Amino acid sequence: MSKRVAVVTGGIGGLGSEICKYLARAGRQVIAADLAARSERLEAFRAETAGFDGAIVFEPLNVADHAGCAAFVERIAAQYGPVSILVNAAGITRDTSLRKMSAEQWGDVLRVNLDGVFNMCRPVVDGMTAQGFGRIVNISSVNGQTGQFGQTNYSAAKAGMHGFTMALAREVAKKGVTVNSVSPGYCNTPMVQAVPEEIRNQIIANIPVGRLGEPREIARTVEFLAADDAGFITGANIPVNGGYFIDF
Ligand SMILES: NC(=O)c1ccc[n+]([C@@H]2O[C@H](COP(=O)([O-])OP(=O)(O)OC[C@H]3O[C@@H](n4cnc5c(N)ncnc54)[C@H](O)[C@@H]3O)[C@@H](O)[C@H]2O)c1
């Protein structure tokens, strides 16, 4: 059987790049889809993944562009085969309290973090149901579960992502397609390193495990949900947060 094709949006990011490596090691043909604008990061990513011998390739994508996502999925299917695994890891923050938030800061975050999930799921779902196999994993956030000061936009998008996950899971369950979300807590990535040190130390003090999460710990969870024999898990949210938020 030829390799299953996996698309990871935000694929050259802190979590996305590690997810690409885990999926490639699990025998998938991986497409790291990300903004082409980040040329320095892209160069570093290419160097990091050179040893994967073509099992990880970069393709430019803006998840906020609805028509562009449809064209992207068609192009990938023609070049590599139909998309069997989609990981939506593209994300941005524009943090500020609601009193200071502009419509642009609200809109930018919703367009990338939530519309982006719709824009990518919409064109892959028909191909997955036709194959009778599909794995969609949406990278949400603990802050979508708890809310976070300065993140009304981000928390709304991330909570919305899980509502989307549960609804789509029901729609495609009979066709061998699972849809789940992973909600990372604070991880050791550029997104979190950008938080002022004092605030970051306060965050770490509130994580029972006593440290930030490592990208590989998120990637391992995604690989698990994307496995061929994970077909009975759907509509679920898997928290990977070091005990920062515990519920059931
Ligand atoms: N790092 C954490 O601690 C953490 C915690 C919870 C949730 N998350 C979520 O995990 C995901 C990955 O986060 P990360 O830490 O790797 O951040 P990151 O900034 O390193 O990576 C995000 C990637 O998304 C890409 N991206 C942004 N806008 C895009 C667009 N319009 N189209 C395509 N790609 C776009 C960026 O270029 C970047 O490579 C995000 O959705 C984030 O919200 C991260």
The ligand as an SDF file (V2000), in Angstrom:
LIG
                    3D

 44 48  0  0  0  0  0  0  0  0999 V2000
    2.9750   26.5820   22.0580 N   0  0  0  0  0  0  0  0  0  0  0  0
    2.0420   26.3780   22.9750 C   0  0  0  0  0  0  0  0  0  0  0  0
    2.3220   26.3440   24.1650 O   0  0  0  0  0  0  0  0  0  0  0  0
    0.6080   26.1540   22.5660 C   0  0  0  0  0  0  0  0  0  0  0  0
   -0.3130   25.8990   23.5640 C   0  0  0  0  0  0  0  0  0  0  0  0
   -1.6220   25.6690   23.2150 C   0  0  0  0  0  0  0  0  0  0  0  0
   -1.9900   25.6710   21.8950 C   0  0  0  0  0  0  0  0  0  0  0  0
   -1.0780   25.9340   20.9340 N   0  0  0  0  0  0  0  0  0  0  0  0
   -1.5270   25.9190   19.5370 C   0  0  0  0  0  0  0  0  0  0  0  0
   -0.7210   25.0180   18.8080 O   0  0  0  0  0  0  0  0  0  0  0  0
   -0.6050   25.4790   17.4600 C   0  0  0  0  0  0  0  0  0  0  0  0
    0.8720   25.5900   17.1020 C   0  0  0  0  0  0  0  0  0  0  0  0
    1.4940   26.5260   17.9630 O   0  0  0  0  0  0  0  0  0  0  0  0
    3.0610   26.7410   18.0230 P   0  0  0  0  0  0  0  0  0  0  0  0
    3.4500   26.8920   19.4180 O   0  0  0  0  0  0  0  0  0  0  0  0
    3.7270   25.7150   17.1900 O   0  0  0  0  0  0  0  0  0  0  0  0
    3.1730   28.1970   17.3580 O   0  0  0  0  0  0  0  0  0  0  0  0
    4.1440   28.7060   16.2090 P   0  0  0  0  0  0  0  0  0  0  0  0
    3.9180   30.1660   16.1160 O   0  0  0  0  0  0  0  0  0  0  0  0
    5.5230   28.1990   16.4100 O   0  0  0  0  0  0  0  0  0  0  0  0
    3.5430   27.9770   14.9390 O   0  0  0  0  0  0  0  0  0  0  0  0
    2.3560   28.3520   14.3170 C   0  0  0  0  0  0  0  0  0  0  0  0
    2.5700   28.2220   12.8310 C   0  0  0  0  0  0  0  0  0  0  0  0
    1.3750   28.6320   12.1570 O   0  0  0  0  0  0  0  0  0  0  0  0
    1.7700   29.3150   10.9990 C   0  0  0  0  0  0  0  0  0  0  0  0
    0.6940   30.1790   10.5200 N   0  0  0  0  0  0  0  0  0  0  0  0
    0.2450   31.3370   11.0700 C   0  0  0  0  0  0  0  0  0  0  0  0
   -0.7150   31.8560   10.2970 N   0  0  0  0  0  0  0  0  0  0  0  0
   -0.8820   30.9990    9.2510 C   0  0  0  0  0  0  0  0  0  0  0  0
   -1.7130   31.0120    8.1170 C   0  0  0  0  0  0  0  0  0  0  0  0
   -2.5650   32.0070    7.8870 N   0  0  0  0  0  0  0  0  0  0  0  0
   -1.6120   29.9880    7.2380 N   0  0  0  0  0  0  0  0  0  0  0  0
   -0.7270   28.9840    7.4490 C   0  0  0  0  0  0  0  0  0  0  0  0
    0.0900   28.9230    8.5070 N   0  0  0  0  0  0  0  0  0  0  0  0
    0.0130   29.9300    9.3870 C   0  0  0  0  0  0  0  0  0  0  0  0
    2.9830   30.1290   11.4280 C   0  0  0  0  0  0  0  0  0  0  0  0
    3.7480   30.5390   10.3030 O   0  0  0  0  0  0  0  0  0  0  0  0
    3.6950   29.1460   12.3130 C   0  0  0  0  0  0  0  0  0  0  0  0
    4.6590   28.3770   11.6060 O   0  0  0  0  0  0  0  0  0  0  0  0
   -1.3340   26.8180   17.3890 C   0  0  0  0  0  0  0  0  0  0  0  0
   -2.6220   26.6010   16.8830 O   0  0  0  0  0  0  0  0  0  0  0  0
   -1.3940   27.2500   18.8410 C   0  0  0  0  0  0  0  0  0  0  0  0
   -2.4880   28.0810   19.0540 O   0  0  0  0  0  0  0  0  0  0  0  0
    0.2280   26.1850   21.2390 C   0  0  0  0  0  0  0  0  0  0  0  0
  1  2  1  0
  2  3  2  0
  2  4  1  0
  4  5  1  0
  4 44  2  0
  5  6  2  0
  6  7  1  0
  7  8  2  0
  8  9  1  0
  8 44  1  0
  9 10  1  0
  9 42  1  0
 10 11  1  0
 11 12  1  0
 11 40  1  0
 12 13  1  0
 13 14  1  0
 14 15  2  0
 14 16  1  0
 14 17  1  0
 17 18  1  0
 18 19  2  0
 18 20  1  0
 18 21  1  0
 21 22  1  0
 22 23  1  0
 23 24  1  0
 23 38  1  0
 24 25  1  0
 25 26  1  0
 25 36  1  0
 26 27  1  0
 26 35  1  0
 27 28  2  0
 28 29  1  0
 29 30  1  0
 29 35  2  0
 30 31  1  0
 30 32  2  0
 32 33  1  0
 33 34  2  0
 34 35  1  0
 36 37  1  0
 36 38  1  0
 38 39  1  0
 40 41  1  0
 40 42  1  0
 42 43  1  0
M  CHG  2   8   1  16  -1
M  END
$$$$
